[in-house]
Amino acid sequence: MTTQPETLKLYTATGCEPCVEVKEALEQGNYDILGVEGESQPEVEAIDLATEENYGIIEDHGIEAIPAAYYGARQCKIFVDDETHRVTFDCRADDEQKAAS
């Protein structure tokens, strides 16, 4: 039996406009997370990569763009609805994402 991570990690940076929009949606509870097991959604931890102590995470995870989200080792795609500003973190495996399209 595989234990699922308890936290979705959202990587952002100060001054990043898309990051601000995603963080505001989180603060308002205006988000969904797809591809997680269990009845409850995991907690979301926002981590600012613009700090000296967190800068090494960029190389450790191979982060090329922000905002970026990870659920365990799985990278999640981030979608923002233009009208409702609702954020969807799609953490499903690639084959699941393609089947849902």
Secondary structure as GFF3:
##gff-version 3
##sequence-region A 1 101
A	DSSP	beta_strand	7	12	.	.	.	ID=ss1
A	DSSP	alpha_helix	17	27	.	.	.	ID=ss2
A	DSSP	beta_strand	31	34	.	.	.	ID=ss3
A	DSSP	beta_strand	43	48	.	.	.	ID=ss4
A	DSSP	alpha_helix	56	61	.	.	.	ID=ss5
A	DSSP	beta_strand	68	71	.	.	.	ID=ss6
A	DSSP	beta_strand	74	80	.	.	.	ID=ss7
A	DSSP	beta_strand	87	90	.	.	.	ID=ss8
A	DSSP	alpha_helix	94	100	.	.	.	ID=ss9
###
